[in-house]
Amino acid sequence: MISAAPSMLTGFLNIDKPAGMTSHDVVDAVRRVVGQRSVGHTGTLDPFATGVLVIALGRATKLARFLAGADKAYRGQITLGQATNTYDCEGEVTQTGPIDHLDQEGIDAAMGRQRGAIEQVPPPFSAKKVGGKRLYELARKGEIVEVEPKPVIVHEFVFEGWEPPLVHFRAVVSSGTYVRSLAHDLGQALGCGAHLSQLTRTQVGRHSLDDSISLAELEANPDRIEECLIPIPEALPEIPTVTVNPEAERRLLNGSPAALVARGIGVAAAEAKRLFALSEDGRLLALVEKMPTSPGAIRIQPKVQLTNR
């Protein structure tokens, strides 16, 4: 552990989460390493799962929702022949069924029917709220709750191998998709039951497992923290940056709208709704949104302050 830094670290860390820890456990561990309280995650991973967990530090915590909404990629294993109440390997078996008749062609076809824009029912043991209560709280009390399916997009759900009873797969899904539900629904479609038995998240937005650092490495070498810290604009490249003049900087830091000189801001910035505003000396000032204005004029409104005044 290192002592508190004299100034708050701001940016994102791409952590390879180990199995057996909750996402909040990882946040607490990073807090101890960096010596500051302002740390959060950008989307949970179940305790048994491993892989990319993007951690936000300092003022980047205000932007966690933008990474939480990114598409996510996974590799994992599904065990056929046993369904569980949690839809994963940590639950109690609720259904068993034969798998001797199954083959690659049939499994692949059933997986294919879950691809695309689908309606998905969240697992009973999940953090989704119904009537102000999280589903896992109700499930632990034995309460059965009807949950409305929600629209998600499964870009990929691809068969990669069959070692009975294990199906190896990869998946790319929209935010809010439960891979546990994909596994459970596959078992129901095949009539044998199934649960998710291993999961590694390989990508969140642009952040890949290949570019991550393990929590153990970070704890053993806390001096690597600044080397691994990803600046906010680099972590969210889909939000263009623009440079503002001193008068606009003053207004933005006071929370007021400002005029943006349209000349030379680039096509991406001209078309984007949200922008990162930089000072003339390159300091990140704020996340701003464009306001409706007359043709040829651009006014921006600060939405998230990202610098000390």
BELURBEL-V354187 format. One line per field, one symbol per residue. phi: phi as a letter, one per 40 degrees, with the letter a starting at -180 (. if undefined). psi: psi as a letter, one per 40 degrees, with the letter a starting at -180 (. if undefined). burial: I if it has 9 or more other C-alpha atoms within 8 Angstrom, else O. A space follows every 50 residues. Layout:
phi = ???
psi = ???
burial = ???
//
This chain:
phi = .bcdccbccbibbccccccgbcccdcdcccdcccgaccaabbicbcdccb hcbcbbbfccccbdcccccccbbababbcchacbccgbcccccbabacbd ccadcccccccccccgcbbbcccccacccbggbcdccccccgccbcbccb cbbbcaabcbibbdccbcababbcdgcccdcdccccccccgbgaacbaab ccabfccbccbcbcccccccbcccdcccccddcccbccbcbbcbcdccdd ccccgbcacbcccgcgcccccccbaccbcccgcccacbbcbcacdgbbbb bcbbcbacc
psi = iiihidihhhaihghhhiieiidddddddddddefidghiifhihideii ahhhhhibeddeedddddeiiiiiiaihhiehiieeeaeeaiheiiiied eiidddddddddeeiahihhhiidgiehhhfeiiddddddeehhhhhhii hihgdhghheihghehhhiiihiiiehhdddddddddddeeeiiiheihh heihbehiddeihiddddddgeeedddehhiddddgeehiiihiiddddd ddeeeiiiihhdheeiddddeidiihhiideehhdihiiiihiiheihii hhdhheii.
burial = OOOOIOOOOIIIIIIIIIOOIIIOOIIOIIIIIIIIOIIIIIOOIOIIII IIIIIIIIIIIOOIOOIIIIIIIIIIIIIIIIIIIIIIIOIOIOIIIOIO OOOIOOIIOIIIOIIOOIOIIIIIIIOOOOOOOIIIIIIOOOOOOOOOOO OIIIIIIIIOOIOOIIIIIIIIIIIOIOOIIIIIIIIIOIOIIIIIIIII IIIIIOIIIOOIIIIOOIIOOIOOIOOIIIIIIOIIOOIIIIIIOOOIIO IIIOOIIIIIOIOOIOOOIOOIOIIIIIIIOOOIIIIIIIOOOOOOIIII IIOOIIIOO
//
